[in-house]
Amino acid sequence: MLITSRSAAEYRAMFDLTAGELAAGSVLDCCAGGSSLTAETAGRVLAVDPAYALGPRRLAARVLAALADGDRIISAHADRFEWSWYGDPGRRHAIRTAAARAFLTDLRRRPGRYVAGALPRLPLADASVDLVLCSHLLFTWSDRFGLDWHRRALAELIRVARHEVRLFPLVVQGTGETVPFLETLRAELHGLGHRTRLCPVPYRFQRGADEMLLVERAPSQ
Ligand SMILES: C[S@@+](CC[C@H](N)C(=O)[O-])C[C@H]1O[C@@H](n2cnc3c(N)ncnc32)[C@H](O)[C@@H]1O
């Protein structure tokens, strides 16, 4: 799996986030990879990813390699992507490169905001952040992680969230197909008292990926 880098602008679009929502409370980015949401919010957002255990040198090599690998995948599968949000491949490359550089700089400046951890067990206390953002792990990698892993990963993201979890995208990477067990998991969450909604988002890139899953945590849990 590539350790990709996305900017705060991409996160705002993927999660239909307002500046107010980002500034209002504590936010967790899991899995953050080489993204610059933490850097661009002056460390307000806590970043978690298992790749942080690699250490700065190996992590930097993987993050920078992912920029070129991502470009190669996109040009080899041009039919899977649309450009209305980025404009063109050059602009996307520039945004991703700037995000990777901002991440690597901030990693040295604020190492304590980058925590090594992997779903489905995060090194965080119950209800320790207001909002959890999860981009490009659950659902998109459902060809690698199955229903039971998703069930445990979702439970863990909800455990650490005081209010809300947002997940994007909801389609399988590569094929863009819908995830067969998404509705099963939503029904299970409803049974536990959580509320979920599929919400349209302004971000466009992978064809078919135009909504996020928003989970509102049951108040008493
Ligand atoms: C495709 S990248 C997404 C990074 C970033 N959120 C983005 O949208 O560009 C997927 C990330 O998931 C991380 N990852 C892999 N397995 C994980 C797990 N079990 N728990 C949390 N993160 C994981 C990888 O290290 C990688 O950085």
The ligand as an SDF file (V2000), in Angstrom:
LIG
                    3D

 27 29  0  0  0  0  0  0  0  0999 V2000
   -3.4740    5.1740    0.6560 C   0  0  0  0  0  0  0  0  0  0  0  0
   -2.7020    5.7400    2.1460 S   0  0  0  0  0  0  0  0  0  0  0  0
   -3.8110    7.0430    2.6650 C   0  0  0  0  0  0  0  0  0  0  0  0
   -3.0750    8.1680    3.3410 C   0  0  0  0  0  0  0  0  0  0  0  0
   -3.8840    9.4670    3.4620 C   0  0  0  0  0  0  0  0  0  0  0  0
   -4.9820    9.3040    4.3810 N   0  0  0  0  0  0  0  0  0  0  0  0
   -4.4090    9.9190    2.1130 C   0  0  0  0  0  0  0  0  0  0  0  0
   -5.6120    9.9760    1.9140 O   0  0  0  0  0  0  0  0  0  0  0  0
   -3.5860   10.2050    1.2240 O   0  0  0  0  0  0  0  0  0  0  0  0
   -3.1110    4.4320    3.2280 C   0  0  0  0  0  0  0  0  0  0  0  0
   -2.3880    4.5120    4.5560 C   0  0  0  0  0  0  0  0  0  0  0  0
   -2.9190    3.5330    5.4260 O   0  0  0  0  0  0  0  0  0  0  0  0
   -1.8880    3.1160    6.2710 C   0  0  0  0  0  0  0  0  0  0  0  0
   -2.2980    1.8400    6.8710 N   0  0  0  0  0  0  0  0  0  0  0  0
   -2.1050    0.5970    6.4130 C   0  0  0  0  0  0  0  0  0  0  0  0
   -2.6320   -0.2990    7.2580 N   0  0  0  0  0  0  0  0  0  0  0  0
   -3.1860    0.3960    8.2820 C   0  0  0  0  0  0  0  0  0  0  0  0
   -3.8730    0.0440    9.4750 C   0  0  0  0  0  0  0  0  0  0  0  0
   -4.1140   -1.2380    9.7900 N   0  0  0  0  0  0  0  0  0  0  0  0
   -4.2870    1.0200   10.2950 N   0  0  0  0  0  0  0  0  0  0  0  0
   -4.0660    2.3290    9.9970 C   0  0  0  0  0  0  0  0  0  0  0  0
   -3.4240    2.7250    8.8780 N   0  0  0  0  0  0  0  0  0  0  0  0
   -2.9850    1.7750    8.0340 C   0  0  0  0  0  0  0  0  0  0  0  0
   -0.6830    3.0450    5.3580 C   0  0  0  0  0  0  0  0  0  0  0  0
    0.5270    3.0940    6.0880 O   0  0  0  0  0  0  0  0  0  0  0  0
   -0.8980    4.2600    4.4580 C   0  0  0  0  0  0  0  0  0  0  0  0
   -0.2010    5.3930    4.9320 O   0  0  0  0  0  0  0  0  0  0  0  0
  1  2  1  0
  2  3  1  0
  2 10  1  0
  3  4  1  0
  4  5  1  0
  5  6  1  0
  5  7  1  0
  7  8  2  0
  7  9  1  0
 10 11  1  0
 11 12  1  0
 11 26  1  0
 12 13  1  0
 13 14  1  0
 13 24  1  0
 14 15  1  0
 14 23  1  0
 15 16  2  0
 16 17  1  0
 17 18  1  0
 17 23  2  0
 18 19  1  0
 18 20  2  0
 20 21  1  0
 21 22  2  0
 22 23  1  0
 24 25  1  0
 24 26  1  0
 26 27  1  0
M  CHG  2   2   1   9  -1
M  END
$$$$
